[in-house]
Amino acid sequence: MQDSTANKPESANDEIRQFFDDMSVGRNEAIQANPVICYEQELRAEAALDLLAPQPGDRVLDIGCGNARDIAKIAESGGHVVGVDISAGMVEAAKLELERIGVTDVTLLVGDATCLGFPDGSFDKVLCSEVIEHIPDAPQALREIWRVLRPGGSLVLTTPNKGSWYGFERYWVWEKLLGRKWPHPCDEWRNTAELFALMEGSRFRVSERKTVCFTPGFILTYFLLPGMIQKLLVKVVSHLEPVLQRTFQNRGYTICVMAMRGIE
C-alpha cells in the first residue's frame, strides 16, 4: 500500500515540531478542562496499556511520548522505558513531569520515528499511541519500529478512526461542509481496514484489535455543550461503552491494535 503523504518535504516535519512545541505548554490543563476530551484520553491510555502489558525487565520504547502521559504507568511495571518525541518542547515537558512524580528509570530523547537511533532488536515492546497519523512517512516509521523490535516483540498502536462518528464530523462536516481547515499540520486518520493494510505492508501481524470511545463526535460535545452536560454525557457513555464496543467493533473513535514482529 502506498501512503499518500510519503513524499512530503522536510518542511512538513518542521511544521509538526513547531505545532507540538506550542502544544506542550498547558497540554494537561487543556485536557482536564474538557470532560469529554479527558474521557477520550483515559480510554485511550487504558486500552493501550492493557494491550502493552509491560512486565518487569521489559525494554519498552514509547514513540511520540509527548509529555510522558503513558510513561509513568509503564515504568511502574518495572521495565525500562525510552521515550522519543520529535518535539523538544514535549520532551522537556516530559522531563519536568517525571521529575515531579519521582519517576527516574526513564530515558527521554528528541528523535524522528522514521530514523530511530537504536540498534536492531533493541526493544521487547513499542508503544505508538496517537502518533502514526502525525508522521508524513508512516510506512517508514513502521519499518523502523520493526527493525528496533526483537523478533517476537510486540507493537501497540492507537490512532483516530476515520470510520467513526468523529471521522464523519472531521472529514465531511468540518472540512467539506463547513470548509474549515484542520488545525494539525499532519493528521491523517485511517479506518480499520486502511490501518491493517498499512501495518501488514510493513510485515506486522495484527493479533488483537478493538475500538474505544463512543461519545457522539466533537463538534457538539467540545464546542456547544456546557460543562455540566458534558459530564452527564460522559457518565452515560461510560456505562454504555462495553456494549457499544461489542456491537460496533469498528466504529469507536480510537483504534487500538497489538501487532507482532515475526521470528524470521
N, C-alpha and C positions, 0 to 999 in steps of 0.2 A: 504494500500500500504506500503510495507516495503522499507525503504530507505537504499541504499547500503552502505552509509557512517556512519550508526548509531552506529557501534561498533568500530569506530576508537579510539585509545588510547588518553589519556590526552595530550601526547606529541604533537598531532596534534594541539591542542589549543595553546600550547607554540609556535609552528611554526607560527601560524596565528597571534598571538600577536606580535611576532618579525617582521613579514612581514609588518604589518600595523604601528608599531612603526617606522620602517625605512621609510615607505611611508609618514608619517606625516610631514616630513621635505621637504618643497618645493612643496607640492602637488598642491596648487593653481597655482603656476608658471608653473608647468608641463602641467596642463590642458590648461591654457591660451596660451601656446606656440604652441599648435596644433589646428588649426581652426576646424578640424573635431571632435576631442575629445571635444572641447568646445561646439560645436553644439549638440553633443550627450548629454552632461550634462545639457545643457539648456532645451532641450526637456524633458529629464527625470524629472528634477525638476518641470517644468511647468505641466506635466501630473500628477505627484504625488500630487502636492499641489492643483491642481484643484479638484482631487478626494477627497483629505482630507478635503478641505473646512473648515478650522478651524474657529470657531466662538468665540466671547468674552465669557470668562468663561470656555471654554473647557479645560479639563485636557488632555494633549497630551504627549504621550511617543514616543520619537524618538529612535528606536533601531538601533544600529550601526550608531550613529550620526556623526561619523567621525570628521572632523574639523569644525563642525557647518554649513555645506553647506546649509542646509534647515531650520535651527532653527530660523534664523532672520526673515524669511518670516512668519513662524508660530507665532512667538512672536508678530509680527505686528498686528495680528488679535485680540489681547487682551486675548488670552488664556495663561495658564501656561504650560511651556514646561519642561519636564525632558528628558535629553539626556543621553543615556547609550552606552558605547562602550567598547569592550574587550581590546582595545589598550590604555594604559596610555598615550602614545605619542599623539594619536589623541585627547584624552580628553584635554590634555594640550594645543594643538594647537587650539581646540575649545574655551577654556577659553580666550586665547590671542586674537582670532578673535572677540569674543563677546565684550571683553573689548575695542578693537579698534573701533568698530562701536557703542558702547554705549548701548548694549542690556544687561539688568540686571535681568529681571524676568525669569531666567532660572536656573535649577539645572542640573549639569553635574556630572556623576558618571562613574567610571570604573566598569564594570559588564559583566556577561555572560548571553546571551539571553536565555539559557536553564535553568537558575536558577535565576529568577528575584526576587530581594529582596523587593517586594511590596505586600501589602495585596490584596486579591481577589477584583475585581471590582474597582480598583483604578483609571482607566482612561476611558475617553469618546472615545478617538481615539488613534490609534497606527499607526505610520509610520515605515515601514521597507523597506528602499529603497536601492537596490543593496547590500543586506546583506544576504538574506536567502541562496544564493549559496555558501557563505563562512562559513556556520555553519555545521559542520560534522553531528550533530544530528538535522536536520531540523524539523522532526516531534515533537521532544520535545520542540523546540523553539516555534512552533505554539501552542502547548498545553499551554505553559506558557503565550503566548500572549492572548489566550482565557481566561485564568484564571484571568489575571490582567485587562482585559476589563470589563466594566459594561455590564450587559445584554442589548442588543440593540446597543452596541457600535460597532465601525467600525475599520477595519484594512485596510490600504492602503499599498500595497506591489508592488515593482517593482523588476525585475530580468532580466538578459540577456536571450534571446530567442534562444534555441538550434535549433529551426526550421527556423531561419533567415539565410540570406547570411553570417552574421558574424559567426553563429554556424557552417555552412558548412566549412568556411575557418578555424575556430579553430580546429574542430574535424577531418575533412577529409584532409585538405591541410596542416595545420601547424603541427598537431600531427602525422597523419598517413603517408601522402605523404612525407613531409619534415623531419619527425622523430624528431621534436623539442619538448622539454619539456616546458609545460605551466608554466609561472613564478609563479603563485599563488600556495601556498601550499594546498589550498582547494577552488575550484571554480567549483561547479557542476551546469552547466546550465541545464535548462529543457525547453521542448516545452510547448505550452499552455495546452495540454491535461494532461501532466505529472504534471504541476503545479496545475491545478484544482483538480486532483485526490489527490495530497498531501494535499491541503487545505481542501477539503471535508472530507478526512480521519481524519482531526483534528477538524471536526464539524463546519467549517466555511461555510457560504453560499455566493458564489460569486454573487454580484449584478450588478457590472459594470466591463467591461474589454475593453482593446484596446492594440494595439502595436504601438510603435512610433519609428522613426528614420530609414530611408531607404537609408542611404548612403551605397555605394556598398562595404561592407566589410572593413577590417582593414589592410590587407597586402599591397595592392596597396596604399590605401589612407594614412596610417600612415607613411610608410617607403619609398615609391618611388616617390610620387608626391611632387613637390616643393610647398612652402607656397602659392604662388600666385594661383596655380592651385587648391590647397586645398580650398582656399577662394571662388574661382569660383564654384567649385563643391558644396560647402555648399549653396551658393546662389541659384543654380539651384534646388538642392534637397529641399530646404526650400519652394520654390514655388510649387513644386510637392507634398509635404508632405501630404496635406489634401486629395488629390486624391488617393495617394498610401495607406493611412490609410484606406480609404473606400474600395478600390479594393483588397488589400492584408491584410485582417484583422489580420491574424495570422503570418505575415512574418516580421514585424518590429523587429529591434534589441532589443528593450526593451519591455517586457510585463508589463503592468500596470493593476492592479486589485484592486477593492474595495470589501471587504467581510464583512459580518455582523456576529456578535455573537448573536445567537438566544436567545429569552427570554424563560427560562425554568421554 
